[in-house]
């Protein structure tokens, strides 16, 4: 799960993505295609793993 916090404090969340942070923004690849976001205040990324016994 990747959450992008924008400069106006709105948030956009993505699931099952690959991403690259750049000096001028972030490039995200998801099932819906490629997204380029330039108005980033902060990002949060979480990786879920299956429980082991």
C-alpha positions in Angstrom: 0.0 0.0 0.0 1.4 3.4 -1.0 -0.1 6.6 0.3 0.8 9.9 -1.3 0.2 13.1 0.8 -0.2 16.1 -1.4 0.7 19.7 -0.5 -3.0 20.5 0.1 -3.1 17.6 2.6 -5.3 15.4 0.4 -4.2 11.8 0.1 -4.1 9.3 -2.7 -3.7 5.6 -2.0 -2.5 2.8 -4.3 -2.4 -1.0 -3.8 0.0 -3.5 -5.4 2.3 -0.9 -7.0 5.9 -0.3 -7.9 7.2 3.3 -7.6 10.3 5.5 -8.0 10.8 8.7 -6.1 12.5 11.5 -8.0 13.5 15.0 -7.2 10.5 16.4 -9.0 7.9 13.8 -7.8 7.0 10.2 -7.9 6.3 7.7 -10.7 3.9 4.9 -9.9 3.1 1.8 -11.9 -0.2 0.0 -11.0 -2.8 -2.2 -12.6 -4.4 1.0 -13.9 -1.2 2.1 -15.6 1.5 4.7 -15.0 0.9 7.7 -12.7 3.2 10.7 -12.3 2.6 12.9 -9.3 4.5 16.1 -8.7 2.7 17.8 -5.8 4.1 15.5 -3.0 4.4 16.6 0.6 5.1 13.0 1.9 4.8 9.3 1.0 4.1 6.3 3.2 4.7 2.8 1.9 3.7 -0.4 3.7 4.4 -4.0 2.6 2.2 -6.7 3.9 3.6 -10.2 4.4 1.8 -13.4 5.1 2.1 -14.7 8.6 4.4 -17.6 9.2 3.7 -20.4 11.6 
